[in-house]
Amino acid sequence: MRILMAATHPKDLLLAPRLADAEVAAILTPYGFQDCRRADANLQAMAEDPVTRRRLAGLLDVLLGHLADSADPDQALDYFERFAQAGGNTNALLPHLEASPVTMHLLATVFGSSPFLSQILIRNPEYLYWASSPEILERVRDRRDLETESSRMLRPARSPERRLDILRRLKRRELLAIGVRDLLRKATVEETAAALSVLAAVLIEHAHAVCRDSLRRRHGEPRSGFAVLAMGKLGGGELNFSSDVDLIYLCGADSGVTAGTRTGGRASRIPAEQYFLRLAQELTAALSAVTNEGYLFRVDLRLRPEGNAGRIVESLQRCRRYYRGARGQGWERLALIKTAPVAGDKTLGRRFLAMVQPFIYQQSSPTEIFADVRRIKGMIDDKMAQRGQTVRNVKLGTGGIREIEFLVQALQAVFGRKRPAIRERNTVKALGKLLRARLLSSEEHRRLVDAYWFLRDVEHKLQMVEEQQTHTLPADPQEIRRCALRMGYRDSDEAEAQELFLGDYTRHSALIHEVFIRVLAGAQ
């Protein structure tokens, strides 16, 4: 924590007679505040009675020090005041902060970094004590933890609407814990991506169960299974902080009728194809619907066979014909590498994966695959140039995350037929397997892994601000600085935080693009 010197002691803001604007600025400016009058108003609003005023004055210098170390002190204090008011008892909060510097640092960091996470705390002030407990702050929440907690929360609920809202609240609370651990550097970027993926998988599985049970009561039991397959970053277990989920819906058969009864009367039987279509539609709506409790996930179904022109639910038989015929596209081979069953009939999902392996890893020349990847990347480059995001887009720009993913998937598609050991959904694990197969050098592997996690960290820090699916560095230098501070950069004798960050960003991007061009040009 920086030691900041001011002409007057911070407690004078609350205990001295009314100060002039210049005196307030003299105290608050060294702590990084831009709007000192507003910051003073926030403090005065928190000091609601004489007892609270004295208590707040006693810890004000420590509090201001934590705020000064945040990405945005003005924003942090503003949310601090709103949080204190939301809790309804500032006088009860302050002793807790006095006794727990960790909690004070947590609040200052979150409030200065993420309006989205701040709003979660303001809406549910009781989450603070949960999120700051050692059990949550100091350890990774694994799938068993989430399944146990979600089952406990869902147990008393009966209606589908109630159960789905419980899942939305669970997501909001767990995102808070994941975001706090990430911002406080209690978790690695890899752990954050994995935690987000586990959370998504558990929520999708529960949402599927809610929709399945509701449909079963109305129309009985289908004779064949229904599987939800994840693709993209969810399939690879490396989800973004704010991301769509790329899904494919699969059924075991597309003929026959449902069968079964329900309590109190016979279910209305419908054709299996209609049943599975309704299940897919209801699950998509359940995941994407926005209620007072928020939403679960934006759903992208465009990676299914034939994309938007294809059926929402495909049977295993139709998928087999599609991928064995001449209709499967080259980009689909790459996309299918990251496919994983996440809900429903997992056995059916695994049958699908086994069935598409010959399509993914078919006999083909490196020239053909690498040329296809270069063509797709060229189309992306043109789009980025039109948007002015060639350098600033962390995901799709030159030297961005997509170039690492394309590089990995292209090498897997080329060599995976004869070397099954390199088949892997997760990008970083795949880089390790490519190293062991001697398809990448140890230096290339090390630098690509470092660059990948650096860019993924940038991506998380951009997205957790407002939980928006953004991948573009801001144009405003002040916002660049805040992004750098969220990532842990600080001013040094050599350069300011944003300069250090941009230097690393440029270096990592250049390395990625150099390896991407060199490897994919090797087969020309």
C-alpha positions as CSV (number, residue, x, y, z in Angstrom):
1,M,0.0,0.0,0.0
2,R,1.3,3.4,-0.9
3,I,2.0,6.0,1.9
4,L,0.4,9.2,0.8
5,M,1.2,12.6,2.3
6,A,-1.3,15.3,2.5
7,A,-1.3,18.8,4.0
8,T,-4.1,17.9,6.4
9,H,-4.9,14.5,8.1
10,P,-7.8,12.6,6.3
11,K,-9.8,12.4,9.5
12,D,-10.2,16.2,9.4
13,L,-12.6,15.6,6.5
14,L,-15.1,14.2,9.1
15,L,-14.0,15.8,12.4
16,A,-12.8,19.3,11.6
17,P,-15.1,22.2,10.8
18,R,-16.3,22.4,7.2
19,L,-13.3,22.5,4.9
20,A,-12.9,24.6,1.8
21,D,-12.8,22.9,-1.5
22,A,-9.1,23.5,-1.8
23,E,-8.5,21.9,1.6
24,V,-10.6,18.8,0.6
25,A,-8.7,18.6,-2.7
26,A,-5.4,18.8,-0.8
27,I,-6.4,15.7,1.3
28,L,-8.0,13.6,-1.4
29,T,-6.0,14.3,-4.6
30,P,-2.9,12.4,-3.5
31,Y,-5.1,9.3,-3.1
32,G,-6.0,9.5,-6.8
33,F,-9.4,11.1,-6.6
34,Q,-10.5,13.1,-9.7
35,D,-13.8,14.5,-8.3
36,C,-12.9,15.5,-4.8
37,R,-16.1,17.3,-4.0
38,R,-18.1,14.1,-4.9
39,A,-15.7,12.0,-2.9
40,D,-16.2,14.2,0.1
41,A,-20.0,14.1,-0.3
42,N,-19.7,10.2,-0.3
43,L,-17.8,10.3,3.0
44,Q,-20.2,12.8,4.6
45,A,-23.2,10.6,3.6
46,M,-21.6,7.5,5.2
47,A,-21.0,9.4,8.4
48,E,-24.7,9.4,9.3
49,D,-24.5,10.0,13.0
50,P,-21.8,11.1,15.5
51,V,-20.8,7.6,16.5
52,T,-20.4,6.5,12.9
53,R,-18.6,9.7,12.0
54,R,-16.0,9.1,14.7
55,R,-15.6,5.4,13.8
56,L,-15.2,6.2,10.1
57,A,-12.7,9.0,10.8
58,G,-10.6,6.5,12.8
59,L,-10.1,4.2,9.9
60,L,-10.3,6.7,7.1
61,D,-6.6,6.9,6.3
62,V,-6.4,3.1,5.9
63,L,-9.6,3.1,3.8
64,L,-8.3,5.8,1.5
65,G,-5.1,4.0,1.1
66,H,-6.9,0.9,-0.1
67,L,-9.1,3.0,-2.4
68,A,-5.9,4.7,-3.8
69,D,-4.6,1.2,-4.8
70,S,-7.8,0.4,-6.7
71,A,-8.3,0.8,-10.4
72,D,-10.7,3.8,-9.9
73,P,-10.8,5.5,-6.5
74,D,-13.7,7.7,-7.4
75,Q,-15.9,4.8,-8.5
76,A,-14.7,2.7,-5.5
77,L,-15.8,5.3,-2.9
78,D,-19.1,5.9,-4.7
79,Y,-19.9,2.2,-4.5
80,F,-18.6,2.0,-1.0
81,E,-21.1,4.6,0.1
82,R,-23.9,2.8,-1.8
83,F,-23.0,-0.5,-0.3
84,A,-22.9,1.0,3.3
85,Q,-26.4,2.4,2.7
86,A,-27.7,-0.8,1.2
87,G,-26.6,-2.8,4.2
88,G,-28.8,-0.5,6.3
89,N,-26.3,-0.1,9.2
90,T,-23.0,1.5,8.4
91,N,-22.2,1.5,12.2
92,A,-22.2,-2.4,12.0
93,L,-20.1,-2.5,8.9
94,L,-17.2,-0.3,10.1
95,P,-16.2,-2.5,13.1
96,H,-16.0,-5.5,10.7
97,L,-13.7,-3.5,8.4
98,E,-11.6,-2.4,11.3
99,A,-11.1,-6.0,12.4
100,S,-10.6,-7.3,8.9
101,P,-8.2,-5.4,6.6
102,V,-8.6,-8.2,4.1
103,T,-12.3,-7.4,3.8
104,M,-11.6,-3.6,3.4
105,H,-9.1,-4.4,0.6
106,L,-11.6,-6.8,-1.0
107,L,-14.3,-4.1,-1.1
108,A,-12.0,-1.4,-2.4
109,T,-10.6,-3.6,-5.1
110,V,-14.1,-4.8,-6.3
111,F,-15.7,-1.4,-6.1
112,G,-12.9,0.2,-8.1
113,S,-12.8,-2.5,-10.7
114,S,-16.2,-3.8,-11.5
115,P,-19.6,-2.1,-11.5
116,F,-21.1,-5.5,-12.2
117,L,-19.7,-7.2,-9.2
118,S,-20.3,-4.1,-7.1
119,Q,-24.0,-4.2,-8.0
120,I,-24.1,-7.9,-6.8
121,L,-22.8,-6.8,-3.4
122,I,-25.1,-3.8,-3.2
123,R,-28.1,-6.0,-4.0
124,N,-27.0,-8.7,-1.6
125,P,-24.8,-7.2,1.1
126,E,-24.8,-10.5,3.0
127,Y,-22.7,-12.0,0.3
128,L,-19.7,-10.0,1.6
129,Y,-19.3,-12.2,4.6
130,W,-19.6,-15.3,2.5
131,A,-17.2,-14.1,-0.3
132,S,-14.6,-12.9,2.2
133,S,-14.6,-16.1,4.3
134,P,-11.4,-18.2,4.0
135,E,-13.4,-21.2,2.7
136,I,-14.4,-19.2,-0.4
137,L,-11.5,-16.7,-0.7
138,E,-8.6,-19.1,-0.3
139,R,-9.7,-22.2,-2.2
140,V,-11.1,-23.3,-5.6
141,R,-14.7,-24.2,-5.6
142,D,-14.8,-27.5,-7.5
143,R,-17.7,-29.2,-9.2
144,R,-18.7,-31.2,-6.1
145,D,-19.0,-28.0,-4.1
146,L,-21.3,-26.5,-6.7
147,E,-23.4,-29.6,-7.2
148,T,-23.9,-30.0,-3.4
149,E,-24.8,-26.3,-3.0
150,S,-27.1,-26.1,-6.0
151,S,-29.0,-29.3,-5.0
152,R,-29.5,-27.9,-1.5
153,M,-30.8,-24.6,-2.8
154,L,-33.1,-26.3,-5.4
155,R,-34.6,-28.9,-3.0
156,P,-37.5,-26.9,-1.6
157,A,-38.5,-25.3,-4.9
158,R,-41.2,-27.0,-7.0
159,S,-42.2,-24.8,-10.0
160,P,-39.8,-24.6,-13.0
161,E,-39.8,-20.8,-12.8
162,R,-38.8,-20.8,-9.1
163,R,-36.0,-23.4,-9.8
164,L,-34.6,-21.4,-12.7
165,D,-34.5,-18.2,-10.6
166,I,-32.6,-20.1,-7.9
167,L,-30.1,-21.0,-10.6
168,R,-29.8,-17.4,-11.7
169,R,-29.1,-16.3,-8.1
170,L,-26.6,-19.1,-7.7
171,K,-24.8,-17.9,-10.8
172,R,-24.7,-14.3,-9.6
173,R,-23.3,-15.3,-6.2
174,E,-20.7,-17.7,-7.7
175,L,-19.6,-15.1,-10.3
176,L,-18.9,-12.7,-7.3
177,A,-16.7,-15.3,-5.7
178,I,-14.8,-16.1,-8.9
179,G,-14.4,-12.4,-9.7
180,V,-13.1,-11.5,-6.2
181,R,-10.6,-14.3,-6.3
182,D,-9.5,-13.2,-9.7
183,L,-9.1,-9.6,-8.9
184,L,-7.2,-10.3,-5.6
185,R,-4.9,-12.7,-7.5
186,K,-6.0,-15.5,-5.3
187,A,-6.7,-17.6,-8.4
188,T,-4.6,-18.0,-11.6
189,V,-6.2,-17.1,-14.9
190,E,-6.3,-20.8,-15.6
191,E,-8.2,-21.4,-12.4
192,T,-10.6,-18.6,-13.2
193,A,-11.4,-20.0,-16.7
194,A,-11.9,-23.5,-15.3
195,A,-14.2,-22.2,-12.5
196,L,-16.3,-20.3,-15.0
197,S,-16.6,-23.5,-17.1
198,V,-17.5,-25.7,-14.2
199,L,-20.2,-23.2,-13.1
200,A,-21.6,-23.1,-16.6
201,A,-21.7,-26.9,-16.9
202,V,-23.5,-27.3,-13.6
203,L,-26.1,-24.6,-14.4
204,I,-26.8,-26.0,-17.8
205,E,-27.2,-29.5,-16.4
206,H,-29.7,-28.2,-13.8
207,A,-31.6,-26.1,-16.3
208,H,-31.8,-29.1,-18.6
209,A,-33.2,-31.2,-15.8
210,V,-35.8,-28.5,-15.0
211,C,-37.0,-28.4,-18.6
212,R,-36.9,-32.1,-19.0
213,D,-39.0,-32.8,-15.9
214,S,-41.5,-30.2,-16.9
215,L,-41.9,-31.6,-20.4
216,R,-42.0,-35.2,-19.0
217,R,-45.0,-34.3,-16.8
218,R,-46.8,-32.9,-19.8
219,H,-45.9,-35.5,-22.5
220,G,-44.4,-38.5,-20.8
221,E,-41.0,-40.1,-21.2
222,P,-39.1,-40.3,-24.6
223,R,-37.8,-43.6,-25.7
224,S,-34.4,-42.2,-26.7
225,G,-31.9,-39.8,-25.1
226,F,-31.2,-36.1,-25.5
227,A,-27.7,-34.6,-25.1
228,V,-26.4,-31.1,-24.8
229,L,-23.0,-30.7,-26.3
230,A,-20.7,-27.7,-25.5
231,M,-18.3,-26.3,-28.1
232,G,-15.9,-23.4,-28.1
233,K,-14.4,-22.3,-24.8
234,L,-17.0,-24.1,-22.7
235,G,-16.2,-27.3,-24.5
236,G,-12.5,-26.7,-23.8
237,G,-13.1,-25.9,-20.1
238,E,-11.8,-22.4,-20.6
239,L,-14.8,-20.1,-20.5
240,N,-14.7,-16.3,-20.5
241,F,-16.0,-14.2,-17.7
242,S,-18.8,-13.1,-19.9
243,S,-19.4,-15.4,-22.8
244,D,-22.0,-17.0,-25.0
245,V,-22.2,-20.7,-24.7
246,D,-21.9,-22.6,-28.0
247,L,-24.3,-25.6,-27.9
248,I,-25.5,-28.4,-30.1
249,Y,-28.6,-30.4,-29.2
250,L,-28.6,-34.1,-30.1
251,C,-31.3,-36.8,-29.8
252,G,-30.9,-40.5,-30.1
253,A,-33.8,-41.0,-32.5
254,D,-36.1,-38.8,-34.6
255,S,-39.1,-41.2,-34.8
256,G,-41.6,-42.8,-32.5
257,V,-43.7,-41.2,-29.7
258,T,-43.2,-40.4,-26.1
259,A,-44.6,-42.9,-23.6
260,G,-45.5,-42.8,-19.9
261,T,-47.9,-41.4,-17.4
262,R,-48.0,-38.6,-14.9
263,T,-49.5,-38.3,-11.4
264,G,-53.2,-37.5,-11.7
265,G,-53.7,-38.6,-15.3
266,R,-52.1,-39.7,-18.6
267,A,-49.6,-37.5,-20.3
268,S,-50.4,-36.2,-23.7
269,R,-48.1,-38.1,-26.0
270,I,-46.5,-36.4,-28.9
271,P,-44.1,-37.5,-31.7
272,A,-40.5,-37.8,-30.5
273,E,-39.2,-35.2,-33.0
274,Q,-41.7,-32.7,-31.7
275,Y,-40.8,-33.6,-28.1
276,F,-37.1,-33.0,-28.6
277,L,-37.7,-29.8,-30.5
278,R,-39.8,-28.5,-27.6
279,L,-37.1,-29.5,-25.1
280,A,-34.4,-27.7,-27.0
281,Q,-36.5,-24.6,-27.4
282,E,-37.5,-24.5,-23.7
283,L,-33.9,-25.1,-22.6
284,T,-32.6,-22.3,-24.8
285,A,-35.3,-20.0,-23.5
286,A,-34.6,-21.0,-19.9
287,L,-30.9,-20.3,-20.3
288,S,-31.3,-16.9,-22.1
289,A,-34.4,-15.5,-20.5
290,V,-33.9,-12.3,-18.4
291,T,-35.9,-12.0,-15.1
292,N,-35.5,-9.9,-12.0
293,E,-32.8,-12.4,-11.0
294,G,-30.8,-11.9,-14.1
295,Y,-30.1,-14.6,-16.8
296,L,-28.0,-17.7,-17.1
297,F,-26.3,-17.6,-20.5
298,R,-26.6,-16.2,-24.0
299,V,-26.9,-19.3,-26.2
300,D,-25.3,-19.6,-29.7
301,L,-26.5,-22.6,-31.8
302,R,-24.8,-21.6,-35.0
303,L,-22.1,-24.3,-34.8
304,R,-24.7,-27.1,-35.3
305,P,-24.7,-29.0,-38.6
306,E,-25.6,-26.5,-41.5
307,G,-25.5,-23.6,-39.0
308,N,-28.6,-21.4,-38.9
309,A,-30.1,-23.4,-41.8
310,G,-30.0,-26.7,-39.9
311,R,-32.4,-28.2,-37.4
312,I,-32.2,-27.1,-33.8
313,V,-32.0,-30.7,-32.7
314,E,-30.2,-33.3,-34.8
315,S,-30.5,-37.1,-34.4
316,L,-27.3,-39.2,-34.2
317,Q,-28.3,-40.8,-37.5
318,R,-28.6,-37.5,-39.3
319,C,-25.4,-36.3,-37.9
320,R,-23.7,-39.4,-39.1
321,R,-24.9,-38.9,-42.6
322,Y,-24.0,-35.2,-42.5
323,Y,-20.4,-35.7,-41.4
324,R,-19.7,-38.8,-43.5
325,G,-21.0,-37.0,-46.6
326,A,-19.5,-34.1,-48.5
327,R,-21.6,-31.5,-46.6
328,G,-19.3,-31.0,-43.6
329,Q,-17.2,-27.9,-43.9
330,G,-13.5,-27.5,-43.1
331,W,-14.2,-25.0,-40.3
332,E,-16.4,-27.6,-38.7
333,R,-13.5,-30.0,-38.3
334,L,-11.7,-27.5,-36.2
335,A,-14.8,-26.5,-34.2
336,L,-15.6,-30.1,-33.3
337,I,-12.2,-30.6,-31.7
338,K,-13.5,-28.7,-28.7
339,T,-16.8,-30.5,-28.3
340,A,-17.8,-32.0,-24.9
341,P,-21.1,-33.4,-23.5
342,V,-22.3,-31.1,-20.7
343,A,-25.9,-32.1,-19.9
344,G,-28.5,-34.8,-20.6
345,D,-27.6,-38.2,-21.9
346,K,-23.8,-38.1,-21.6
347,T,-23.5,-41.6,-23.1
348,L,-25.3,-40.4,-26.3
349,G,-22.9,-37.4,-26.3
350,R,-19.9,-39.7,-26.1
351,R,-21.3,-41.7,-29.0
352,F,-21.5,-38.5,-31.0
353,L,-17.8,-37.7,-30.2
354,A,-16.7,-41.2,-31.3
355,M,-18.7,-40.9,-34.5
356,V,-17.2,-37.5,-35.5
357,Q,-13.5,-38.5,-34.9
358,P,-13.0,-39.8,-38.5
359,F,-14.5,-36.6,-39.9
360,I,-12.2,-34.4,-37.7
361,Y,-9.1,-36.4,-38.3
362,Q,-9.6,-37.4,-41.9
363,Q,-6.7,-37.9,-44.3
364,S,-5.8,-34.5,-45.7
365,S,-2.7,-32.6,-46.6
366,P,-1.3,-29.9,-44.4
367,T,-1.4,-27.5,-47.4
368,E,-5.2,-27.9,-47.6
369,I,-5.9,-27.4,-44.0
370,F,-3.4,-24.6,-43.4
371,A,-4.7,-22.8,-46.5
372,D,-8.3,-23.0,-45.2
373,V,-7.2,-21.6,-41.8
374,R,-5.4,-18.7,-43.5
375,R,-8.5,-18.0,-45.6
376,I,-10.7,-17.9,-42.5
377,K,-8.2,-15.7,-40.6
378,G,-8.0,-13.4,-43.6
379,M,-11.8,-12.9,-43.5
380,I,-11.5,-12.1,-39.8
381,D,-8.6,-9.7,-40.5
382,D,-10.7,-7.8,-43.1
383,K,-13.5,-7.4,-40.6
384,M,-11.2,-6.2,-37.8
385,A,-9.6,-3.7,-40.2
386,Q,-13.0,-2.3,-41.1
387,R,-13.8,-1.8,-37.4
388,G,-10.4,-0.3,-36.7
389,Q,-9.6,-3.2,-34.2
390,T,-6.7,-4.9,-35.9
391,V,-4.5,-4.2,-32.9
392,R,-7.0,-3.5,-30.1
393,N,-9.1,-6.7,-30.4
394,V,-7.7,-9.2,-27.9
395,K,-9.5,-12.1,-29.4
396,L,-9.7,-11.6,-33.1
397,G,-7.0,-9.0,-33.8
398,T,-3.5,-9.6,-35.1
399,G,-1.7,-11.7,-32.6
400,G,-4.9,-12.4,-30.7
401,I,-6.3,-15.4,-28.9
402,R,-7.9,-16.8,-32.1
403,E,-4.5,-17.1,-33.8
404,I,-3.4,-19.5,-31.0
405,E,-6.6,-21.4,-31.2
406,F,-6.4,-21.7,-35.0
407,L,-2.7,-22.7,-34.8
408,V,-3.5,-25.5,-32.2
409,Q,-6.5,-26.8,-34.0
410,A,-4.8,-26.8,-37.4
411,L,-1.9,-28.9,-36.1
412,Q,-4.3,-31.3,-34.4
413,A,-6.4,-31.7,-37.6
414,V,-3.3,-32.3,-39.7
415,F,-1.5,-34.7,-37.4
416,G,-4.2,-36.0,-35.1
417,R,-5.2,-38.9,-37.4
418,K,-1.9,-40.7,-37.0
419,R,-1.0,-39.2,-33.5
420,P,-4.1,-39.6,-31.3
421,A,-2.1,-38.4,-28.3
422,I,-2.4,-34.8,-29.5
423,R,-6.2,-34.8,-29.5
424,E,-7.3,-32.4,-26.8
425,R,-10.1,-29.9,-26.2
426,N,-8.3,-27.5,-23.9
427,T,-6.0,-25.1,-25.7
428,V,-3.2,-25.0,-23.2
429,K,-3.3,-28.8,-22.6
430,A,-3.2,-29.2,-26.4
431,L,-0.1,-26.9,-26.6
432,G,1.6,-29.3,-24.1
433,K,0.7,-32.3,-26.2
434,L,2.0,-30.6,-29.4
435,L,5.2,-29.9,-27.5
436,R,5.6,-33.6,-26.5
437,A,4.9,-34.6,-30.1
438,R,7.6,-32.2,-31.2
439,L,5.3,-30.2,-33.3
440,L,6.2,-27.1,-31.3
441,S,9.6,-26.3,-29.8
442,S,10.0,-25.8,-26.1
443,E,10.5,-22.0,-26.7
444,E,7.4,-21.8,-28.9
445,H,5.4,-23.7,-26.3
446,R,6.5,-21.6,-23.4
447,R,5.9,-18.3,-25.1
448,L,2.6,-19.3,-26.5
449,V,1.3,-20.5,-23.2
450,D,2.5,-17.2,-21.5
451,A,0.9,-15.1,-24.2
452,Y,-2.4,-17.1,-24.1
453,W,-2.9,-16.6,-20.4
454,F,-1.9,-13.0,-20.6
455,L,-4.5,-12.3,-23.2
456,R,-7.1,-14.3,-21.4
457,D,-6.4,-12.3,-18.3
458,V,-6.9,-9.1,-20.3
459,E,-10.2,-10.5,-21.7
460,H,-11.5,-11.3,-18.2
461,K,-10.6,-7.8,-16.9
462,L,-12.4,-6.2,-19.8
463,Q,-15.5,-8.3,-19.4
464,M,-15.9,-8.2,-15.7
465,V,-16.4,-4.4,-15.7
466,E,-20.0,-4.6,-16.9
467,E,-20.3,-8.4,-17.7
468,Q,-20.3,-7.5,-21.4
469,Q,-18.9,-9.7,-24.1
470,T,-16.2,-7.3,-25.2
471,H,-12.8,-8.2,-26.5
472,T,-11.5,-4.8,-27.5
473,L,-9.1,-2.6,-25.6
474,P,-10.6,0.8,-24.8
475,A,-9.5,3.8,-26.8
476,D,-9.5,6.1,-23.8
477,P,-6.0,6.2,-22.2
478,Q,-7.6,6.5,-18.7
479,E,-9.6,3.3,-19.3
480,I,-6.4,1.5,-20.5
481,R,-4.8,2.5,-17.2
482,R,-7.7,1.1,-15.3
483,C,-7.5,-2.2,-17.2
484,A,-3.8,-2.3,-16.3
485,L,-4.4,-1.7,-12.7
486,R,-7.1,-4.4,-12.6
487,M,-4.4,-6.7,-13.9
488,G,-2.1,-5.8,-11.1
489,Y,0.2,-3.4,-12.9
490,R,1.5,-0.4,-10.9
491,D,3.6,2.7,-11.7
492,S,7.3,2.2,-11.5
493,D,10.4,4.4,-11.7
494,E,10.7,3.4,-15.4
495,A,7.1,3.7,-16.6
496,E,3.5,4.1,-15.7
497,A,1.2,1.2,-15.3
498,Q,-0.5,1.6,-18.7
499,E,2.8,1.8,-20.5
500,L,4.1,-1.4,-18.9
501,F,0.8,-3.1,-19.8
502,L,0.8,-2.0,-23.4
503,G,4.4,-3.0,-23.7
504,D,3.6,-6.5,-22.6
505,Y,0.5,-6.6,-24.8
506,T,2.5,-5.6,-27.9
507,R,5.2,-8.2,-27.1
508,H,2.8,-11.1,-26.6
509,S,0.8,-10.3,-29.7
510,A,3.8,-10.0,-31.9
511,L,5.1,-13.4,-30.7
512,I,1.8,-15.1,-31.3
513,H,1.5,-13.6,-34.8
514,E,5.1,-14.5,-35.7
515,V,4.6,-18.2,-34.7
516,F,1.2,-18.3,-36.4
517,I,2.6,-17.1,-39.7
518,R,5.7,-19.2,-39.6
519,V,3.9,-22.5,-38.7
520,L,1.0,-22.1,-41.1
521,A,3.3,-20.9,-43.9
522,G,5.4,-24.0,-43.6
523,A,3.1,-26.1,-45.7
524,Q,2.8,-23.7,-48.7
